[in-house]
Amino acid sequence: MPMPKVLVSDALSETAVNIFKERGVDVDYEPSLGKDKDKLLSVIGDYDGLAVRSATKATAPIIEAAKNLKVIGRAGIGVDNIDIKSATAAGIVVMNTPYGNAITTAEHAIAMMFALVRNIPQANQSTHAGKWEKSAFMGAEVFGKTLGVIGCGNIGSIVANRGVGLKMRVIAFDPFLTEERAVELGVEKVDIGDLLKRADIVTLHTPLTDQTRNILGRDNLAVLKKGAFVVNCARGGLVDEAALKDALDEGRIAGAALDVYETEPATKHPLFGHPKVVATPHLGASTREAQENVAIQIAEQMADYLIRGAVSNSLNSPSVTAEEAPRLKPFVSLADKLGLFAGQLTQTGVKEIEISYEGEVSELNTKPLTAAAVAGVLKPMLSEVNVVNAPVLAKERGISIVETYRDDADSYDSVIRLRIVTEQQDRTVSGTIFGALPRIVEIKGVEMEAAFAPHMLYTTNEDKPGFIGALGQTLGAAGVNIATFNLGRSAPGEGAIALVAVDDPVSDDVLEKVRALPHVTQAAALSF
């Protein structure tokens, strides 16, 4: 089996490159390639993985050309430079390293706060010029002041913790912050309006989304407490820069510290040179420790995914640890095949997919199994579906996904039971693992045991004498060789099921002959 191949198109540490090699990944280190979109477009089809920082733009055309790409890894937090929607549609896992530079970025925000309220950059420049202007740079203490944290996730919570340590009153706005977590951090959870009215210093720590863009826009800046300071070390675009300049010029805001800008690199900016603005060139993650950490982490994550199937810090796929991956692998295969089985027999619109995990499998990380099952159901209808985009495609089509769990399983150590609810019917199929191989153990409530084969014929019929012989004779006359013949029935004389493994695909002509047999109620050719 060939080694997976990764392209590193931005500058990463030599340690990261060595990690790829040590883990059995072939790596091409081209740190300036990401800036040449045409060259990247021409070579990306050769790679299984793409490791980037911020210079490489993994746009929709790049992703469309990346026919073999399985994973994009961002050494850092922000993924503004990656078209996640296109990657998801293509089945490409997108990873980042949300923890590698969290402390560094939080520390920079705190440093910027101090620089802002104590006029440190201005005083430094004046002192170097030989001036001694003590009275010109009168500052303010942060002790006892109210720090308003917008976004109290990974980085924001560290900033909040540092603020508490500085004996500040810390208030936080974050829709996902629970009361319990707020108490744990020692902060007060508030709404955005309350935060703006009360905070002496506002610091931003949210990703840039449609909901957070210009969260400090003209209206919110007008609500901000007069004389407050603004710190943004998160993402450009969170602050309306023109409105911020107006607020500074009018004296409604005492000052602003900016590390990020709406357009970067920002070599020219209306706020550059403003006496009330402290500016740095996106240094939030720029420490030796942070750069080494995120490079090592993304190399380890990408290598684990390509070699072992482990998924860490993915923005569009369920996480799977390196320890979980080997144990989950046969169950992922089972879930996929059960989904394919049901999907190939479903003729009308799917309303609900219910996956029940029974026995030992219920104790595993079932999110990847659910994604595989949903992908299997949708594949016969949507050729571009995969385990990464399946949950999204199901949601877009109004398909409800339900997961249930039972500690025990009848007759088996583990059972995955799949139920499809359509506009006209319910269909169930169940399976388990025998000797690391997936097998069917029930169809529509009928117990039977059958291994999956690449090509199979499925029939339902009335349980009448002579049917099995007639089916075998029909297949034999058509030159279809039977590998295995699996049977089940609900009760004598009632509904029966045949699942026949054959050497080659069953043609439409043969399928019509099978459907024409007496007592047949359904016949379908299946592929796995």
Secondary structure, DSSP 4 states (H G I P E B T S, - for coil): -PPPEEEE-S---HHHHHHHHHTT-EEEE-TTGGG-HHHHHHHGGG-SEEEE-SS--B-HHHHHH-TT--EEEESSS--TTB-HHHHHHTT-EEE--TTTTHHHHHHHHHHHHHHHHTTHHHHHHHHHTT---GGGG-----TTPEEEEE--SHHHHHHHHHHHHTT-EEEEE-TT--HHHHHHHT-EE--HHHHHHH-SEEEE-----TTTTTTB-HHHHHHSPTTEEEEE-S-TTSB-HHHHHHHHHTTSEEEEEES--SSSS-SS-TTTT-TTEEE-SS-TT-SHHHHHHHHHHHHHHHHHHHHH--B-SBSSS--B-TTHHHHHHHHHHHHHHHHHHHHHT--S-EEEEEEEEEEGGGGS--HHHHHHHHHHHHTTT-TT--TTTHHHHHHHTT-EEEEEEES--SSSSEEEEEEEEESS-EEEEEEEEETTEEEEEEETTEEEEEE--SEEEEEEEE--TTHHHHHHHHHHHTTPPEEEEEEEESSTTSEEEEEEEESSPPPHHHHHHHHTSTTEEEEEEEE-
